[in-house]
Amino acid sequence: MKVGISQQELADLREQGHKSLPVPAPTTQPDDAAPAKPAKKAAEPLTVLEADRASKQAAADNARQAAQVLRTAADPIPTPEHNRRWVPIGEMPHEDRLSACLDGDAADKGIGRVYNRFTYCARWNLQVEYWEIDSKGVPVERARTAGAVWLVFGQGDAKDRRVRIFSQIEKDSVDYDWGPIDNIFVAPGVPLSLMGQCSQDSDVCGAGPGSYTMPWATWDNNPIWANWDIHNRDQNSEGRDKISYNQWYVETFTDNEEYTTLNRAETPPRLMRCDSATYFN
């Protein structure tokens, strides 16, 4: 997974900068800030049929993971705690469920691992590119890179229409390519933000709170997980059980006065199914 832009995107932005008129004095951002990007368009709401097709397609595209999920569901699990399909949701991931999910082979393959209907996890190698920009906000040179292992863990709620998403940078996984001096004195202090998002409009689902921003050095040694609740609205649901689907993802970026990532890295969107049925224990 990579944060950055292609050479063609860079050329297009440079050409745009050469053709533009002089830039007036900024009001809310400095001259050397990256050019503002339009807000990401929300994904279309998913019908039950569309969601079913999307789920089957994801399984087909990740056959090894799907087989692993089936084996996990069929194999007896020795401890009572792991035998429970749902576990309480707290400010930190459920420790036993987190370990059980990440220890599976599929956690670092494809879209990640679906441990059971309430639990998801994934591990990605993340590479972030930082760009130098001119006074018009046009990128002129790729300056530096940083890399790390990025973890995402999801717990579905059996009592509410929500999923709690957790994310962090794996401890001691950060690596800098800023040069021997800057690797020690500059790169560790550069901020990195993580933020959970809902793919659809706010009338379908919502995500909160906002982004978690910390220096790379803090992420690399931080035992606390950032977390967001992805809530599904029942007003766009179907049937007596108020079934509804939406998607969520986590993004990472840097955007301050000194260093900027021009594109945000996003985890693959994951499908979320909610209902308001009252006849389950």
Backbone as CSV, one residue per row, in Angstrom:
resi,resn,N_x,N_y,N_z,CA_x,CA_y,CA_z,C_x,C_y,C_z
1,MET,0.852,-1.182,0.000,0.000,0.000,0.000,0.888,1.232,0.000
2,LYS,0.567,2.209,-0.851,1.486,3.313,-1.082,0.747,4.634,-1.092
3,VAL,1.345,5.641,-0.455,0.849,7.015,-0.502,1.749,7.789,-1.439
4,GLY,1.214,8.405,-2.472,2.040,9.166,-3.391,1.318,9.438,-4.687
5,ILE,2.035,9.907,-5.702,1.441,10.162,-7.008,2.324,9.556,-8.083
6,SER,1.736,9.302,-9.255,2.483,8.761,-10.377,3.239,9.874,-11.083
7,GLN,4.185,9.485,-11.935,4.926,10.474,-12.699,4.004,11.273,-13.623
8,GLN,2.960,10.625,-14.179,2.032,11.342,-15.050,1.238,12.379,-14.262
9,GLU,0.791,12.007,-13.037,0.082,12.970,-12.195,0.983,14.147,-11.851
10,LEU,2.256,13.867,-11.597,3.203,14.937,-11.304,3.357,15.872,-12.490
11,ALA,3.489,15.281,-13.686,3.641,16.102,-14.893,2.411,16.971,-15.127
12,ASP,1.223,16.388,-14.897,-0.012,17.155,-15.078,-0.091,18.329,-14.110
13,LEU,0.293,18.083,-12.845,0.256,19.152,-11.858,1.267,20.253,-12.176
14,ARG,2.444,19.850,-12.678,3.437,20.855,-13.061,2.934,21.711,-14.215
15,GLU,2.327,21.046,-15.212,1.793,21.769,-16.357,0.705,22.737,-15.923
16,GLN,-0.137,22.295,-15.028,-1.194,23.166,-14.502,-0.599,24.383,-13.800
17,GLY,0.496,24.166,-13.045,1.130,25.275,-12.360,1.750,26.276,-13.321
18,HIS,2.344,25.789,-14.441,2.949,26.684,-15.414,1.910,27.551,-16.104
19,LYS,0.700,27.033,-16.290,-0.342,27.751,-17.016,-1.158,28.676,-16.127
20,SER,-1.063,28.499,-14.810,-1.943,29.235,-13.905,-1.526,30.688,-13.782
21,LEU,-2.469,31.546,-13.418,-2.201,32.948,-13.135,-1.529,33.075,-11.780
22,PRO,-0.924,34.243,-11.477,-0.325,34.421,-10.140,-1.329,34.126,-9.038
23,VAL,-0.867,33.450,-8.006,-1.739,33.024,-6.920,-1.898,34.158,-5.915
24,PRO,-3.136,34.569,-5.552,-3.320,35.619,-4.554,-2.900,35.132,-3.172
25,ALA,-2.774,36.077,-2.257,-2.380,35.726,-0.896,-3.387,34.748,-0.305
26,PRO,-2.930,33.643,0.310,-3.852,32.642,0.852,-4.573,33.158,2.084
27,THR,-5.702,32.530,2.367,-6.472,32.925,3.545,-6.421,31.862,4.630
28,THR,-6.565,30.601,4.231,-6.615,29.550,5.252,-5.458,28.575,5.168
29,GLN,-4.600,28.680,4.143,-3.464,27.791,4.062,-2.259,28.561,3.529
30,PRO,-1.047,28.164,3.915,0.150,28.872,3.475,0.429,28.659,2.002
31,ASP,1.321,29.520,1.426,1.655,29.424,0.008,2.216,28.063,-0.361
32,ASP,2.950,27.423,0.585,3.606,26.172,0.231,2.755,24.955,0.545
33,ALA,1.448,25.151,0.779,0.566,23.999,1.021,0.245,23.317,-0.295
34,ALA,-0.028,22.015,-0.232,-0.394,21.270,-1.433,-1.712,21.790,-1.977
35,PRO,-1.926,21.708,-3.291,-3.181,22.194,-3.858,-4.366,21.444,-3.287
36,ALA,-5.449,22.170,-3.040,-6.639,21.549,-2.470,-7.228,20.558,-3.444
37,LYS,-7.696,19.433,-2.924,-8.310,18.402,-3.753,-9.811,18.375,-3.501
38,PRO,-10.607,18.076,-4.527,-12.048,17.990,-4.303,-12.377,16.870,-3.337
39,ALA,-13.478,17.051,-2.612,-13.905,16.026,-1.660,-14.196,14.720,-2.396
40,LYS,-13.857,13.633,-1.745,-14.080,12.329,-2.351,-15.570,12.064,-2.489
41,LYS,-15.970,11.610,-3.668,-17.378,11.331,-3.912,-17.807,10.092,-3.141
42,ALA,-18.946,10.191,-2.474,-19.447,9.058,-1.699,-19.869,7.927,-2.618
43,ALA,-19.671,6.701,-2.144,-20.098,5.536,-2.916,-21.619,5.437,-2.912
44,GLU,-22.155,4.788,-3.925,-23.599,4.611,-4.017,-24.092,3.661,-2.923
45,PRO,-25.309,3.898,-2.397,-25.886,2.947,-1.430,-25.994,1.556,-2.034
46,LEU,-25.856,0.546,-1.199,-25.887,-0.842,-1.647,-27.239,-1.475,-1.334
47,THR,-27.854,-2.070,-2.343,-29.060,-2.854,-2.093,-28.653,-4.222,-1.568
48,VAL,-29.614,-4.969,-1.057,-29.329,-6.310,-0.546,-28.748,-7.194,-1.648
49,LEU,-29.303,-7.097,-2.852,-28.822,-7.907,-3.968,-27.397,-7.504,-4.351
50,GLU,-27.145,-6.207,-4.430,-25.806,-5.733,-4.785,-24.784,-6.146,-3.739
51,ALA,-25.154,-6.055,-2.473,-24.242,-6.426,-1.397,-23.932,-7.918,-1.436
52,ASP,-24.937,-8.728,-1.731,-24.729,-10.170,-1.821,-23.753,-10.486,-2.954
53,ARG,-23.922,-9.819,-4.085,-23.011,-10.035,-5.209,-21.600,-9.578,-4.866
54,ALA,-21.486,-8.423,-4.195,-20.172,-7.907,-3.819,-19.465,-8.846,-2.859
55,SER,-20.220,-9.418,-1.925,-19.644,-10.350,-0.964,-19.124,-11.606,-1.654
56,LYS,-19.916,-12.143,-2.582,-19.502,-13.340,-3.315,-18.297,-13.053,-4.202
57,GLN,-18.263,-11.861,-4.804,-17.137,-11.506,-5.661,-15.865,-11.376,-4.849
58,ALA,-15.962,-10.781,-3.644,-14.790,-10.649,-2.783,-14.248,-12.030,-2.404
59,ALA,-15.148,-12.954,-2.114,-14.721,-14.315,-1.780,-14.056,-14.988,-2.979
60,ALA,-14.606,-14.766,-4.178,-14.033,-15.357,-5.385,-12.655,-14.780,-5.691
61,ASP,-12.488,-13.481,-5.442,-11.209,-12.822,-5.700,-10.157,-13.193,-4.673
62,ASN,-10.579,-13.709,-3.544,-9.658,-14.073,-2.476,-9.944,-15.512,-2.050
63,ALA,-9.758,-16.429,-2.978,-10.157,-17.816,-2.753,-9.428,-18.437,-1.579
64,ARG,-8.149,-18.133,-1.420,-7.393,-18.718,-0.312,-7.960,-18.255,1.022
65,GLN,-8.294,-16.971,1.103,-8.869,-16.446,2.340,-10.225,-17.082,2.610
66,ALA,-11.062,-17.185,1.557,-12.390,-17.771,1.735,-12.289,-19.194,2.258
67,ALA,-11.327,-19.960,1.720,-11.145,-21.334,2.193,-10.713,-21.352,3.652
68,GLN,-9.844,-20.406,4.011,-9.390,-20.334,5.404,-10.547,-20.011,6.335
69,VAL,-11.438,-19.092,5.912,-12.599,-18.739,6.722,-13.493,-19.946,6.940
70,LEU,-13.707,-20.733,5.873,-14.542,-21.922,5.997,-13.919,-22.934,6.948
71,ARG,-12.598,-23.103,6.872,-11.928,-24.035,7.778,-12.036,-23.555,9.221
72,THR,-11.878,-22.249,9.426,-11.973,-21.698,10.774,-13.353,-21.927,11.361
73,ALA,-14.390,-21.753,10.527,-15.752,-21.939,11.010,-16.035,-23.399,11.330
74,ALA,-15.374,-24.314,10.605,-15.658,-25.735,10.782,-14.829,-26.372,11.898
75,ASP,-13.613,-25.871,12.105,-12.728,-26.477,13.093,-13.210,-26.193,14.509
76,PRO,-13.158,-27.175,15.403,-13.510,-26.913,16.799,-12.482,-26.000,17.441
77,ILE,-12.943,-25.053,18.255,-12.062,-24.123,18.948,-12.092,-24.489,20.425
78,PRO,-10.941,-24.774,21.036,-10.919,-25.406,22.348,-11.393,-24.533,23.499
79,THR,-11.119,-23.231,23.476,-11.423,-22.418,24.641,-12.812,-21.813,24.540
80,PRO,-13.536,-21.691,25.647,-14.876,-21.092,25.621,-14.878,-19.675,25.064
81,GLU,-13.837,-18.884,25.367,-13.810,-17.496,24.914,-13.780,-17.409,23.390
82,HIS,-12.930,-18.219,22.756,-12.849,-18.185,21.306,-14.077,-18.806,20.655
83,ASN,-14.766,-19.623,21.378,-15.948,-20.266,20.818,-17.119,-19.299,20.712
84,ARG,-17.046,-18.164,21.417,-18.100,-17.152,21.320,-17.889,-16.353,20.051
85,ARG,-18.937,-16.216,19.276,-18.795,-15.512,18.007,-18.682,-14.011,18.217
86,TRP,-19.322,-13.493,19.258,-19.254,-12.060,19.541,-18.567,-11.846,20.873
87,VAL,-17.710,-10.821,20.951,-17.040,-10.488,22.198,-17.293,-9.015,22.496
88,PRO,-17.255,-8.608,23.760,-17.529,-7.207,24.108,-16.575,-6.242,23.411
89,ILE,-17.072,-5.056,23.123,-16.284,-4.024,22.449,-15.848,-2.983,23.467
90,GLY,-14.563,-2.694,23.498,-14.035,-1.699,24.428,-13.221,-0.640,23.716
91,GLU,-12.427,0.115,24.481,-11.577,1.157,23.907,-10.342,0.576,23.231
92,MET,-10.046,-0.689,23.523,-8.936,-1.402,22.889,-9.492,-2.687,22.282
93,PRO,-8.822,-3.239,21.273,-9.296,-4.504,20.696,-9.356,-5.609,21.748
94,HIS,-10.311,-6.518,21.573,-10.376,-7.683,22.452,-9.103,-8.501,22.241
95,GLU,-8.290,-8.648,23.283,-6.932,-9.167,23.135,-6.889,-10.570,22.530
96,ASP,-7.717,-11.493,23.047,-7.695,-12.859,22.539,-8.171,-12.921,21.097
97,ARG,-9.232,-12.181,20.786,-9.756,-12.202,19.424,-8.775,-11.554,18.444
98,LEU,-8.104,-10.487,18.872,-7.097,-9.840,18.032,-5.978,-10.809,17.688
99,SER,-5.468,-11.507,18.684,-4.381,-12.458,18.450,-4.827,-13.595,17.555
100,ALA,-6.025,-14.111,17.803,-6.521,-15.229,17.007,-6.679,-14.828,15.549
101,CYS,-7.131,-13.602,15.298,-7.347,-13.164,13.922,-6.027,-12.884,13.208
102,LEU,-5.133,-12.123,13.837,-3.885,-11.745,13.179,-2.937,-12.929,12.988
103,ASP,-3.096,-13.975,13.790,-2.229,-15.141,13.650,-2.580,-15.981,12.429
104,GLY,-3.719,-15.727,11.793,-4.119,-16.481,10.617,-3.325,-16.089,9.389
105,ASP,-3.191,-17.027,8.455,-2.397,-16.781,7.256,-2.965,-15.661,6.390
106,ALA,-4.272,-15.462,6.411,-4.901,-14.520,5.489,-4.837,-13.076,5.958
107,ALA,-4.360,-12.811,7.171,-4.369,-11.440,7.690,-3.526,-10.503,6.842
108,ASP,-2.445,-11.007,6.255,-1.576,-10.151,5.448,-1.668,-10.484,3.960
109,LYS,-2.811,-11.025,3.538,-3.041,-11.354,2.133,-4.285,-10.631,1.631
110,GLY,-4.219,-10.093,0.446,-5.397,-9.536,-0.209,-6.100,-8.484,0.618
111,ILE,-7.394,-8.706,0.873,-8.204,-7.729,1.601,-8.170,-7.955,3.106
112,GLY,-7.383,-8.932,3.573,-7.331,-9.212,4.993,-8.113,-10.459,5.343
113,ARG,-8.376,-10.661,6.633,-8.995,-11.903,7.106,-10.328,-11.647,7.796
114,VAL,-11.346,-12.345,7.372,-12.631,-12.373,8.079,-12.585,-13.566,9.029
115,TYR,-12.400,-13.296,10.323,-12.276,-14.375,11.310,-13.635,-15.031,11.552
116,ASN,-14.662,-14.237,11.752,-16.043,-14.701,11.781,-16.934,-13.508,11.443
117,ARG,-18.214,-13.630,11.588,-19.118,-12.577,11.135,-18.972,-11.273,11.927
118,PHE,-18.297,-11.317,13.067,-18.126,-10.125,13.892,-16.684,-9.601,13.917
119,THR,-15.744,-10.314,13.318,-14.333,-9.988,13.502,-13.575,-9.983,12.179
120,TYR,-12.782,-8.907,11.973,-11.977,-8.748,10.764,-10.616,-8.171,11.163
121,CYS,-9.570,-8.540,10.422,-8.257,-7.955,10.677,-7.431,-7.973,9.403
122,ALA,-6.426,-7.110,9.366,-5.538,-7.053,8.202,-4.218,-6.418,8.615
123,ARG,-3.183,-6.780,7.862,-1.842,-6.243,8.077,-1.261,-5.893,6.705
124,TRP,-0.853,-4.614,6.539,-0.292,-4.175,5.265,1.072,-3.523,5.469
125,ASN,1.919,-3.628,4.436,3.148,-2.848,4.392,2.810,-1.493,3.787
126,LEU,3.098,-0.428,4.516,2.754,0.935,4.111,4.009,1.695,3.728
127,GLN,3.980,2.367,2.577,5.067,3.249,2.172,4.496,4.634,1.899
128,VAL,5.072,5.653,2.526,4.574,7.024,2.412,5.630,7.893,1.729
129,GLU,5.227,8.617,0.688,6.111,9.541,-0.018,5.819,10.972,0.409
130,TYR,6.869,11.719,0.692,6.736,13.139,1.020,7.327,13.974,-0.120
131,TRP,6.604,15.072,-0.453,6.964,15.875,-1.622,7.289,17.311,-1.240
132,GLU,8.298,17.851,-1.921,8.574,19.276,-1.844,7.693,19.997,-2.858
133,ILE,7.179,21.168,-2.483,6.278,21.901,-3.356,6.745,23.345,-3.469
134,ASP,6.354,23.982,-4.584,6.762,25.367,-4.770,5.740,26.316,-4.155
135,SER,5.909,27.613,-4.393,5.056,28.618,-3.759,3.608,28.556,-4.223
136,LYS,3.366,27.892,-5.363,1.997,27.756,-5.864,1.344,26.458,-5.389
137,GLY,2.079,25.682,-4.625,1.534,24.413,-4.165,1.732,23.289,-5.138
138,VAL,2.567,23.504,-6.175,2.817,22.468,-7.182,3.999,21.611,-6.743
139,PRO,3.859,20.282,-6.724,4.982,19.426,-6.314,6.119,19.505,-7.322
140,VAL,7.334,19.636,-6.832,8.484,19.775,-7.712,9.477,18.630,-7.571
141,GLU,9.485,17.962,-6.426,10.465,16.894,-6.236,10.032,15.974,-5.104
142,ARG,10.190,14.679,-5.336,9.941,13.723,-4.262,11.097,13.804,-3.280
143,ALA,10.772,14.127,-2.050,11.817,14.426,-1.082,12.259,13.195,-0.291
144,ARG,11.316,12.527,0.367,11.690,11.491,1.314,10.598,10.435,1.402
145,THR,10.925,9.295,2.001,9.936,8.244,2.201,10.042,7.695,3.617
146,ALA,8.950,7.114,4.062,8.913,6.401,5.341,8.028,5.177,5.153
147,GLY,8.322,4.113,5.857,7.551,2.891,5.730,7.249,2.277,7.088
148,ALA,6.226,1.432,7.124,5.830,0.792,8.382,4.864,-0.340,8.073
149,VAL,4.526,-1.105,9.102,3.477,-2.124,9.020,2.209,-1.532,9.627
150,TRP,1.136,-1.568,8.885,-0.130,-0.920,9.244,-1.145,-2.004,9.608
151,LEU,-1.742,-1.909,10.807,-2.693,-2.897,11.297,-4.094,-2.309,11.367
152,VAL,-5.084,-3.101,10.977,-6.496,-2.723,11.106,-7.253,-3.905,11.689
153,PHE,-8.125,-3.622,12.657,-8.920,-4.667,13.318,-10.345,-4.158,13.479
154,GLY,-11.325,-4.984,13.167,-12.720,-4.577,13.266,-13.532,-5.519,14.144
155,GLN,-14.393,-4.942,15.012,-15.296,-5.723,15.851,-16.730,-5.266,15.618
156,GLY,-17.573,-6.175,15.164,-18.981,-5.871,14.984,-19.735,-5.946,16.298
157,ASP,-20.788,-5.151,16.391,-21.597,-5.084,17.605,-22.857,-5.918,17.415
158,ALA,-23.118,-6.836,18.348,-24.310,-7.676,18.270,-25.548,-6.966,18.814
159,LYS,-25.375,-5.787,19.416,-26.494,-5.107,20.066,-26.797,-3.747,19.451
160,ASP,-26.000,-3.310,18.494,-26.194,-2.000,17.886,-25.774,-2.072,16.426
161,ARG,-26.224,-1.107,15.622,-25.920,-1.090,14.191,-24.572,-0.386,13.978
162,ARG,-23.508,-1.042,14.373,-22.203,-0.411,14.246,-21.089,-1.450,14.209
163,VAL,-19.946,-1.009,13.699,-18.690,-1.743,13.779,-17.659,-0.791,14.362
164,ARG,-16.856,-1.241,15.312,-15.762,-0.417,15.823,-14.482,-0.857,15.128
165,ILE,-13.826,0.115,14.485,-12.598,-0.135,13.750,-11.417,0.370,14.574
166,PHE,-10.397,-0.466,14.719,-9.170,-0.094,15.411,-8.020,-0.089,14.407
167,SER,-7.066,0.808,14.618,-5.908,0.839,13.724,-4.696,1.400,14.460
168,GLN,-3.526,0.930,14.077,-2.269,1.447,14.616,-1.122,1.050,13.693
169,ILE,0.028,1.641,13.942,1.269,1.232,13.288,1.936,0.202,14.190
170,GLU,2.309,-0.937,13.618,2.898,-2.014,14.412,4.185,-1.536,15.095
171,LYS,4.336,-1.888,16.337,5.470,-1.433,17.149,6.798,-1.817,16.507
172,ASP,7.723,-0.853,16.486,9.089,-1.038,15.980,9.138,-1.436,14.504
173,SER,8.104,-1.073,13.730,8.099,-1.427,12.306,8.460,-0.263,11.391
174,VAL,8.602,0.958,11.949,8.839,2.138,11.117,10.278,2.165,10.609
175,ASP,10.416,2.537,9.338,11.734,2.648,8.718,11.763,3.937,7.898
176,TYR,12.827,4.740,8.034,12.930,6.018,7.346,13.992,5.957,6.245
177,ASP,13.754,6.726,5.181,14.725,6.886,4.105,14.922,8.379,3.859
178,TRP,15.388,9.084,4.886,15.554,10.535,4.830,17.020,10.955,4.829
179,GLY,17.927,10.011,4.878,19.338,10.333,5.018,19.785,10.134,6.448
180,PRO,21.076,9.915,6.685,21.570,9.529,8.010,21.274,10.534,9.118
181,ILE,21.303,11.843,8.807,21.050,12.847,9.837,19.555,13.030,10.058
182,ASP,18.805,13.213,8.969,17.359,13.445,9.076,16.613,12.228,9.603
183,ASN,17.156,11.029,9.403,16.524,9.833,9.965,16.441,9.900,11.485
184,ILE,17.362,10.653,12.093,17.416,10.753,13.548,16.707,12.005,14.057
185,PHE,16.932,13.137,13.377,16.502,14.416,13.937,15.243,14.999,13.294
186,VAL,14.826,14.521,12.126,13.680,15.121,11.426,12.530,14.133,11.249
187,ALA,12.792,13.028,10.577,11.721,12.103,10.184,10.863,11.620,11.350
188,PRO,11.446,11.260,12.501,10.595,10.761,13.592,9.570,11.778,14.089
189,GLY,9.803,13.073,13.852,8.873,14.092,14.326,7.818,14.498,13.319
190,VAL,7.864,13.952,12.098,6.865,14.286,11.083,5.535,13.627,11.452
191,PRO,4.415,14.364,11.372,3.124,13.776,11.769,2.556,12.821,10.729
192,LEU,1.809,11.843,11.208,1.054,10.924,10.359,-0.350,10.813,10.931
193,SER,-1.356,10.857,10.070,-2.760,10.779,10.507,-3.398,9.493,10.027
194,LEU,-4.234,8.899,10.876,-5.092,7.769,10.526,-6.535,8.187,10.765
195,MET,-7.446,7.768,9.864,-8.848,8.137,10.043,-9.763,7.079,9.430
196,GLY,-10.743,6.637,10.230,-11.765,5.718,9.746,-12.843,6.473,8.986
197,GLN,-13.322,5.878,7.879,-14.285,6.552,7.021,-15.398,5.602,6.598
198,CYS,-16.559,6.176,6.327,-17.676,5.449,5.723,-17.696,5.788,4.241
199,SER,-17.895,4.792,3.391,-17.857,5.020,1.943,-19.111,5.705,1.413
200,GLN,-20.247,5.495,2.066,-21.500,6.043,1.577,-21.823,7.387,2.226
201,ASP,-22.908,8.028,1.759,-23.333,9.321,2.299,-23.761,9.194,3.760
202,SER,-23.854,10.338,4.421,-24.179,10.365,5.844,-25.591,9.886,6.145
203,ASP,-26.490,9.863,5.148,-27.825,9.341,5.411,-27.841,7.816,5.410
204,VAL,-26.736,7.192,4.991,-26.607,5.733,5.009,-25.777,5.285,6.205
205,CYS,-24.660,5.968,6.441,-23.773,5.577,7.535,-22.902,6.767,7.928
206,GLY,-22.239,6.646,9.048,-21.375,7.710,9.529,-20.205,7.139,10.299
207,ALA,-19.099,7.899,10.368,-17.896,7.466,11.069,-17.447,8.559,12.036
208,GLY,-16.990,8.165,13.189,-16.483,9.135,14.155,-15.684,8.428,15.232
209,PRO,-14.761,9.141,15.902,-14.466,10.569,15.750,-13.618,10.839,14.523
210,GLY,-12.854,11.955,14.531,-12.039,12.332,13.386,-10.704,11.622,13.366
211,SER,-9.716,12.287,12.764,-8.408,11.661,12.575,-7.594,11.649,13.866
212,TYR,-6.713,10.670,13.965,-5.710,10.593,15.016,-4.373,10.976,14.394
213,THR,-3.726,12.015,14.908,-2.474,12.505,14.341,-1.385,12.487,15.393
214,MET,-0.290,11.791,15.087,0.856,11.701,15.993,2.130,11.634,15.169
215,PRO,3.281,12.022,15.731,4.548,11.856,15.021,4.836,10.375,14.752
216,TRP,5.619,10.135,13.715,5.988,8.764,13.390,6.595,8.048,14.599
217,ALA,7.444,8.737,15.335,8.105,8.094,16.484,7.103,7.655,17.530
218,THR,6.017,8.428,17.686,4.986,8.046,18.662,4.205,6.836,18.172
219,TRP,3.805,6.859,16.895,3.108,5.695,16.341,3.954,4.426,16.511
220,ASP,5.263,4.552,16.329,6.149,3.390,16.355,6.293,2.788,17.742
221,ASN,5.914,3.537,18.771,6.064,3.044,20.153,4.777,3.172,20.956
222,ASN,3.649,3.313,20.274,2.396,3.616,20.952,1.549,2.351,21.148
223,PRO,1.255,1.957,22.387,0.443,0.759,22.606,-1.054,0.997,22.406
224,ILE,-1.476,2.265,22.349,-2.893,2.595,22.216,-3.321,2.494,20.749
225,TRP,-4.518,1.974,20.523,-5.074,1.877,19.184,-6.015,3.057,18.927
226,ALA,-5.899,3.673,17.757,-6.933,4.609,17.316,-8.201,3.812,17.023
227,ASN,-9.379,4.401,17.272,-10.608,3.656,16.982,-11.711,4.598,16.519
228,TRP,-12.598,4.058,15.681,-13.738,4.796,15.141,-14.950,3.880,15.125
229,ASP,-16.115,4.445,15.340,-17.358,3.699,15.216,-18.004,4.020,13.869
230,ILE,-18.274,2.979,13.095,-18.984,3.117,11.825,-20.431,2.730,12.087
231,HIS,-21.323,3.714,12.103,-22.736,3.478,12.393,-23.543,3.380,11.103
232,ASN,-24.466,2.441,11.079,-25.363,2.277,9.938,-26.737,2.830,10.286
233,ARG,-27.324,3.656,9.400,-28.642,4.250,9.630,-29.737,3.275,9.179
234,ASP,-30.784,3.172,9.972,-31.846,2.223,9.620,-32.894,2.807,8.682
235,GLN,-32.831,4.130,8.374,-33.868,4.711,7.516,-33.733,4.281,6.054
236,ASN,-32.557,3.747,5.673,-32.377,3.253,4.312,-32.272,1.730,4.290
237,SER,-33.005,1.077,5.162,-32.942,-0.372,5.278,-34.107,-1.027,4.551
238,GLU,-34.096,-2.359,4.528,-35.120,-3.114,3.813,-35.714,-4.188,4.720
239,GLY,-37.010,-4.433,4.566,-37.679,-5.523,5.250,-37.972,-5.254,6.716
240,ARG,-38.645,-6.223,7.347,-39.043,-6.063,8.750,-37.838,-6.008,9.688
241,ASP,-36.698,-6.633,9.272,-35.505,-6.629,10.110,-34.602,-5.429,9.833
242,LYS,-35.028,-4.554,8.933,-34.283,-3.324,8.614,-32.837,-3.641,8.225
243,ILE,-32.698,-4.488,7.219,-31.382,-4.887,6.727,-30.803,-3.771,5.860
244,SER,-29.526,-3.476,6.089,-28.852,-2.439,5.309,-27.364,-2.764,5.206
245,TYR,-26.765,-2.324,4.102,-25.340,-2.552,3.863,-24.630,-1.230,3.600
246,ASN,-23.404,-1.138,4.027,-22.534,-0.043,3.626,-21.094,-0.538,3.662
247,GLN,-20.175,0.319,3.306,-18.760,-0.038,3.303,-17.971,0.960,4.155
248,TRP,-16.838,0.520,4.673,-15.951,1.380,5.453,-14.508,1.129,5.045
249,TYR,-13.651,2.080,5.366,-12.217,1.932,5.119,-11.460,2.840,6.080
250,VAL,-10.143,2.654,6.155,-9.276,3.520,6.954,-8.274,4.161,6.006
251,GLU,-8.022,5.448,6.179,-7.057,6.145,5.340,-5.937,6.722,6.187
252,THR,-4.784,6.952,5.548,-3.642,7.542,6.234,-3.012,8.603,5.351
253,PHE,-2.486,9.669,5.971,-1.965,10.805,5.215,-1.160,11.711,6.140
254,THR,-0.423,12.644,5.536,0.223,13.745,6.241,-0.123,15.024,5.502
255,ASP,-0.512,16.041,6.231,-0.887,17.311,5.597,-0.621,18.446,6.580
256,ASN,0.590,19.022,6.510,0.889,20.177,7.350,1.710,21.176,6.545
257,GLU,2.250,22.192,7.191,2.914,23.264,6.472,4.274,22.861,5.912
258,GLU,4.871,21.824,6.454,6.217,21.445,6.022,6.237,20.258,5.073
259,TYR,5.416,19.255,5.351,5.455,18.022,4.579,4.038,17.609,4.208
260,THR,3.910,17.100,2.979,2.580,16.752,2.490,2.628,15.468,1.684
261,THR,1.639,14.607,1.884,1.389,13.480,0.989,0.250,13.895,0.066
262,LEU,0.455,13.773,-1.230,-0.517,14.304,-2.189,-1.724,13.396,-2.364
263,ASN,-1.575,12.123,-2.172,-2.694,11.172,-2.203,-2.742,10.421,-0.887
264,ARG,-3.945,10.121,-0.439,-4.105,9.366,0.802,-4.156,7.875,0.505
265,ALA,-3.495,7.082,1.345,-3.597,5.634,1.226,-4.886,5.179,1.886
266,GLU,-5.590,4.259,1.249,-6.855,3.743,1.777,-6.831,2.226,1.807
267,THR,-7.314,1.661,2.898,-7.482,0.216,2.930,-8.611,-0.177,1.975
268,PRO,-8.621,-1.403,1.481,-9.733,-1.825,0.622,-11.055,-1.681,1.372
269,PRO,-12.103,-1.141,0.736,-13.391,-0.998,1.434,-13.958,-2.363,1.803
270,ARG,-14.460,-2.457,3.020,-15.030,-3.705,3.513,-16.527,-3.567,3.689
271,LEU,-17.228,-4.647,3.392,-18.691,-4.663,3.452,-19.165,-4.815,4.902
272,MET,-20.203,-4.065,5.249,-20.777,-4.101,6.599,-22.278,-4.326,6.478
273,ARG,-22.782,-5.359,7.145,-24.218,-5.669,7.124,-24.804,-5.415,8.508
274,CYS,-25.927,-4.701,8.547,-26.597,-4.431,9.827,-28.072,-4.776,9.722
275,ASP,-28.659,-5.134,10.844,-30.116,-5.309,10.921,-30.576,-4.949,12.316
276,SER,-31.884,-4.864,12.479,-32.485,-4.536,13.781,-33.423,-5.644,14.236
277,ALA,-33.095,-6.881,13.860,-33.911,-8.017,14.256,-33.903,-8.162,15.773
278,THR,-35.035,-8.584,16.340,-35.169,-8.674,17.791,-35.231,-10.126,18.288
279,TYR,-35.151,-11.092,17.381,-35.364,-12.486,17.787,-34.060,-13.272,17.965
280,PHE,-32.877,-12.576,17.904,-31.611,-13.252,18.177,-31.259,-13.095,19.654
281,ASN,-30.611,-14.125,20.207,-30.109,-14.023,21.578,-28.771,-13.306,21.565
